[in-house]
Amino acid sequence: MSNPSAQTKSTTAFLAQAAIAFGISFCALIIGIAYLPLDIWQRGFLLMAMLFLVSSSFTLAKVIRDQHESSKVHHRIDEARMEKLMAEHDPFKIN
């Protein structure tokens, strides 16, 4: 028999820590860009680059998560097929 894989779920504390860390780093970067001794167009460029980096980071994390979940589903389907074949196989059956 196969054991169903346990779903791992992040704790509330871990989720809060991740959200707080993201918020602090995001705000610190915006404040840092605002106080740089640069022209407004240079600050705008840095701000746009930062927003693109954050957006692409979320997208990359989602793609990696989706790919991992997809491989888990395919693995479970293959495992179920193998279990079905093994359950249907009778070594003492005469053709």
N, C-alpha and C positions, 0 to 999 in steps of 0.2 A: 504494500500500500504506500501511497505517496503522502507526504505531509504537506499540506498547503503552506506556502510561504507566508510568514507573518508580515502584515503590513506595518512598516515602520512609519511612525507619525512623530513629527517634531513636537516638543513640549512647548507650552505657552511661554515659559521663560526664555527658551532658545529663540522663539519667534520674536519676542519683545526685544531681546538683546540684538538680534540682527536688524530689526527695524530702527532701533535707537542708534546703532552704529552707522547705518546708512544715512539716517537723517542728520546726524552730527557731521559726518564727513561731507555730505552734500552742502550743508549750510556753511561749513568752514571753507570749502572751496569757492563758493559764491562770494563770501566775505573777502577772501584772499584776492580774488579777481577784481572785486570792487575797489580795493585799496592799493592795487598795483599802480605805480606811477607811469601809466601808459595812456595813449590817446583812446578815445571812445571806440574807434573802430578796432583797435587791437584788443580791447576788453571784450568787445562783441565777438570777435573771432574766437577768443579763448572760451567764452561762454557757450558759443555754438559747438565748439569741439567737445566741451565737457558734456553738454546735453546729448550729443551724438554718441559719445562713449558710454554714458549711462544707458541710453536706449539700446545700443548694440549689446551691452552686457546682459540686459534683461532678455533680449532675443536669443542670445547664445545660451543662456541658462535654460530657457524654455526648450530650445531645440535639443540640447543634451538630455534634458529630462524626458522629453517625448521619445527620443531614440532609445533611451534606457527602458522606458515602460513598454515600448513596442517589442524590444528584444525579449522582455520577460514574458509577454503574451505569446510570442512565437515559440518560446521554449516550453511553455506550459502546454500548448497545442501539440507540439511534437512528443512531449512526455505522455500526454493522454492517448495519442495514437499508438505509441509503443505499448502502453499498458493494455489497451484494447486488443492489440495483436497477441500479446502474451496471454491474456485471459481467454482468447478464442482458440489458441493453439492447444491441441491435444496430442501429445507425443505417442499415445497408444492407439490412435485412430488408424484404421487400415483403409487405404484408398481403394 
